[in-house]
């Protein structure tokens, strides 16, 4: 029995040895298969875990003024992000991250889902522009959520703060609606122009994203770069703006609301444009609080409205030049035609006032001293459709074509307009008010400036624009932007000479004589547009600031070989001569005297015009 048991034990041990040897052999074969047969696949999987592809956002083009002063730049910023391949799928994890970031869980879920479905390989930005404190907080979050990472990206910076907020505009992340509308144009997370020049020239300013292949450690930190496809920055551009003139225009408004624009009569370039109140585009680089949203979009002063291209105002007496032009063309009056002003007169059974008693005046005197009675008389003799036709012929009712988004169109009423909009017939008595720039007239400052530019150039329609040229990547000459060729309006030179003389007298001896500059001939027309009705001057004096008249001044300078045209509107500024004309005086003082005292050089392909400031010369003297 003992012998049998010993034999059984030996057999069992032998079986165990065989099994053990077979297991060892199986393990060796499996190991060999993994090492040899699956070597490439294992390398691929390991490589995919350690080597990542990262999108490198392209910086937008830098923006300079016409003198080469940098006004918009980019700087390095750190963002807390989730890379496309690291997007979490666990909703509980997403909700926990949202709670840690003080976000709505549903909002973060939507963003993660949109990022997962979006084309391309862009990262999902959770926190941008991290400062030291935010960076420390981000590192704590990364320890808790390993799929988070910190990336370097370019960030826009507006060096002039609110110097030219409406002209430049601001940037922001592309919206889901824009992605759905333009799936082939934008990528999720891309920064695009939201308003102003940043928006209208977005395709020039945006660059082409790059990519880099990197090796990461077990914590997802970048260890080495395997391959690099550099991002291509957007094209840098020069604007027609002169930063010095822009600063003068901004400072001249102070706390008043309004708008101002100065056009270069060589080609329609915008030398300065300012809408007050302005805003600092840097504000919109961060996510706005509810208080900030109310400050900018709920503010009754409407700081986000570009009053230059979108604000519409009754033009007041600045409109009289168009009415005079229409009357002269139709032969209703000659420059010598006179009417007598007694301070008021009854038309269509209603008493119409004038600001003064001017006596008997001809056309030039009526414009120089802004006699309303004279233009009431013209309104009696002109049909409203005659005035509207002149406005169409001389470009007031058409868009100027400025390279800024959402330009509003000026309105000069007609019978057809009132029937279509008001469902009413036109009454002859309404033409009286239109003839002095009141009534249903509603003009943008930029269209009024272009009208006076048309008078200055003898009838040419210029296209206002901000783009001056594209900055070359090397030291070669600038790629000069060529605006549309000026279109001729057919203005009669004889009529133009009469209007030119009238505008000269406005500043030489008329309503704006206090804004004259010795040695420089400024030509222009003051305007005062009524905001609310009032009984008399004593009643007007009691009105609050917001009910005071708007003040306007539009014109050009100098008289011989005009170089600039301008329009300034000061909301609730009272009289044009008191509020708007002094602003133009400051602009002309800077442009023609403080900056230089010689004609502008013609636009060239070399950057930029020098515009050197000469010292010590008196007005009118050669430096």
Buried (B, 14 or more C-beta within 10 A) or exposed (E): EEEEEEEEEEEEEEEEEEEEEEEEEEEEEEEEEEEEEEEEEEEEEEEEEBBBBBBBBBBBBBBBBBBEBBBBBBEEBBBBBBBBEBBBEEEEEBBBBBEBBEBEBEEBBEBBEBBEEBEEBBBBBBBBBBEEEBEEBBEEBBEEBEBBBBBEBBBBBBEBEBBBBBBBBBBBBBEEEBBEEEEEBBBBBBBBBBBBBBBBBBEBBBBEBBBBBBBBEEEBEBEEEEEEBEBEBBBBBBBBBBBBBBBBBBEBBEEBBBBBBBBBBBBBBBBBBBBBBBBBBBBBBEEEEEEEEEBBEEEEEBBBBBBBBBBBBBBBBBBBBBBBBBBBBBEBBEBEBBBBBEEEBEBEEEEBEBBBEBEEBBBBBBBBBBBBBBBBBBBBEBBBBBBBBBBEBBBBBBBBBBBBBEBBBBBBBBEEBBEEEEEEEBEEBBBBBBBBBBBBBBBBBBBBBBBBBBBBBBBBBBBBBBBBBBBBEEEEEBBBBEBEEBEEBEBEEEBBEBBBBBBBBBBBEBBBBEBBBEEBBBBBBBBBBBBEEBEEEEEBEEBEEEBBBBBBBBBBBBBEEBBBBBBBBBBBBBBBBBBBBBBBBBBBBBBBBBBBBEEBEEBEEEBBBEBEEBEEEEEEEEE
